[in-house]
Amino acid sequence: MNWESFLAPYAQVVEELKVKLKGMRAQFEYESRHSPIEFITGRVKPIPSILEKANTKQIPMDRIDEIQDIAGLRVVCQFVDDIYKIVEMLHSRKDMTIIAEKDYIARKKESGYRSYHMIIAYPVETIHGEKKILAEIQIRTLAMNFWATNEHSLNYKYEGRIPTEIKTRLQRAAEAAFKLDEEMSKIKNEVQEAQRIFHRKDSKA
């Protein structure tokens, strides 16, 4: 396996999607409207993680491109409503095909994890012609992202076997994070108006 050659289109997908999603964010700002996108991050899965996943899912090396999250994008929002707005916008795009979706906000994981996952097929131009690459887009709020980042670190530390007491605290924290999202959603209009006033003052300075 020539990993450099294999992963190059995935890196291309991550960079192109980051540019397009940032472009969407900028368009909202140009129109002085609330952008549902707070920030975007992206990465190509490290080779050891790809091999581990292939082993877990019993995917042979000649079918390793079946792994759906080698290319990964994360879109972080201020409000829960923003997540569904982004989902809607991605559905309307002609430059990608939605393959699968999982709404872990409406149906949270047992751990307390909440996020919206989309698997897309995205065409990239390579020296061998067009190639459709699978990529995962995770869409979540700032609060969900804070929780998930810490849970990921603990999973790494305990190799997926988080002690019961910490697991219970994590579940409580997940509920507290979602409660924060719910409360902020109730004052969303006030927050957005305050942000517009701030941006207007900032642009005049």
C-alpha positions in Angstrom: 0.0 0.0 0.0 1.4 3.4 -1.1 -0.2 5.4 1.7 0.9 8.8 0.4 -0.8 8.2 -3.0 -3.9 6.6 -1.4 -4.4 9.5 1.1 -3.7 12.4 -1.3 -7.3 12.5 -2.6 -8.7 12.5 1.0 -6.5 15.4 1.9 -7.8 17.2 -1.2 -11.4 16.5 -0.1 -10.8 18.0 3.3 -9.2 21.1 2.0 -11.8 21.7 -0.7 -14.7 21.2 1.7 -13.1 23.5 4.3 -12.9 26.2 1.6 -16.5 25.7 0.5 -17.9 25.7 4.1 -15.9 28.8 5.0 -17.3 30.3 1.8 -20.8 29.6 3.1 -20.0 31.2 6.4 -18.6 34.3 4.6 -21.7 34.7 2.5 -23.9 35.0 5.6 -21.6 37.6 7.0 -21.6 39.6 3.7 -25.4 39.7 3.9 -25.2 40.8 7.6 -27.1 37.7 8.6 -26.4 35.2 11.4 -24.1 32.5 10.1 -25.1 29.0 11.3 -21.4 28.1 11.1 -19.1 29.2 14.0 -16.0 27.4 12.8 -14.8 24.4 10.7 -12.0 21.9 11.3 -10.9 18.9 9.1 -8.5 16.1 9.2 -7.4 12.9 7.4 -7.5 9.9 9.7 -4.0 8.8 10.8 -2.7 5.5 9.2 -2.7 3.5 12.6 -6.4 4.6 13.1 -7.3 3.5 9.6 -5.7 0.1 10.2 -7.3 -0.3 13.6 -10.7 0.4 12.1 -10.2 -1.9 9.2 -9.2 -4.6 11.6 -12.2 -4.0 13.9 -14.7 -4.0 11.0 -12.8 -6.8 9.2 -12.3 -4.8 6.0 -9.5 -6.2 3.8 -6.8 -3.9 2.5 -8.1 -3.9 -1.0 -11.4 -2.5 0.2 -10.0 0.0 2.7 -11.7 2.9 0.8 -15.0 1.6 2.2 -14.1 3.2 5.5 -16.4 6.2 5.6 -14.5 8.6 7.9 -10.9 8.6 6.5 -11.7 12.2 5.5 -13.4 14.0 8.3 -14.9 17.5 8.7 -16.4 19.1 11.8 -18.8 22.0 11.6 -19.4 23.7 14.9 -22.4 26.0 15.5 -23.8 28.3 18.2 -27.3 26.9 18.4 -29.0 23.5 17.9 -31.3 25.0 15.2 -28.1 26.0 13.2 -27.2 22.3 12.9 -30.4 21.5 11.0 -30.0 24.6 8.9 -26.5 23.3 7.8 -27.9 19.8 7.1 -30.6 21.4 4.9 -28.0 23.5 3.0 -25.8 20.5 2.4 -28.8 18.5 1.1 -29.4 21.3 -1.5 -25.8 21.3 -2.8 -25.1 19.7 -6.2 -21.3 19.1 -5.6 -21.8 16.2 -3.2 -24.0 13.2 -2.7 -25.4 12.4 0.8 -24.9 8.6 1.4 -26.1 8.3 5.0 -27.1 10.3 8.0 -27.3 9.7 11.7 -29.0 12.2 14.1 -27.4 11.7 17.5 -29.1 14.8 18.7 -32.7 13.5 18.4 -31.3 10.1 19.5 -28.3 10.5 21.7 -25.8 7.7 22.2 -25.8 5.9 25.6 -22.7 7.8 26.6 -24.5 11.1 26.2 -22.8 11.9 22.9 -24.8 14.3 20.6 -23.9 15.3 17.1 -25.3 15.1 13.6 -23.3 12.8 11.2 -23.4 12.9 7.4 -21.6 10.5 5.1 -21.1 12.1 1.7 -19.5 11.1 -1.6 -17.4 14.0 -3.0 -15.8 13.9 -6.5 -12.2 15.0 -6.8 -10.1 15.3 -9.9 -7.0 13.2 -9.8 -4.3 12.5 -12.4 -6.3 9.2 -13.1 -9.6 11.1 -13.6 -12.5 11.8 -11.3 -12.7 9.8 -8.1 -15.6 9.8 -5.6 -14.3 9.9 -2.1 -16.3 9.1 1.0 -16.1 11.7 3.8 -17.8 12.2 7.2 -19.2 15.6 8.2 -20.0 16.0 11.9 -22.2 19.0 12.9 -22.5 20.0 16.5 -22.9 22.9 18.9 -20.0 24.5 20.8 -21.3 22.8 24.0 -21.5 19.4 22.3 -18.1 19.8 20.8 -16.6 20.7 24.3 -18.1 17.5 25.7 -17.2 15.3 22.8 -13.5 16.5 22.8 -13.2 15.6 26.5 -14.9 12.3 26.1 -12.6 11.4 23.2 -9.5 12.2 25.4 -10.8 10.0 28.2 -11.6 7.2 25.8 -8.0 7.4 24.5 -6.6 7.4 28.1 -8.7 4.4 29.2 -8.5 2.6 25.8 -12.3 2.7 25.5 -12.9 1.4 29.0 -13.8 4.5 31.0 -14.4 3.8 34.7 -18.0 3.7 35.7 -17.8 6.7 38.0 -16.3 8.9 35.3 -18.8 7.5 32.8 -21.6 8.6 35.1 -20.2 12.1 35.4 -19.7 12.3 31.7 -23.4 11.4 31.2 -24.4 14.1 33.7 -22.1 16.6 31.9 -23.7 15.7 28.5 -27.1 16.5 29.9 -25.8 19.8 31.4 -24.3 20.7 28.0 -27.6 20.0 26.3 -29.5 22.0 28.9 -27.1 24.9 28.1 -28.0 24.6 24.4 -31.7 24.6 25.2 -31.5 27.7 27.4 -29.3 29.5 24.8 -31.8 28.6 22.1 -34.5 30.4 24.1 -32.6 33.7 24.0 -31.2 33.1 20.4 -32.8 36.2 19.0 -31.4 38.4 21.7 -27.9 37.0 21.3 -28.0 37.4 17.5 -29.2 41.0 17.8 -26.4 41.8 20.3 -23.9 40.2 17.9 -25.2 42.3 15.0 -24.8 45.5 17.1 -21.3 44.5 18.0 -20.3 43.8 14.4 -21.7 47.1 13.2 -19.7 49.0 15.9 -16.6 46.9 15.1 -16.9 47.7 11.3 -17.1 51.4 12.0 -14.1 51.4 14.3 
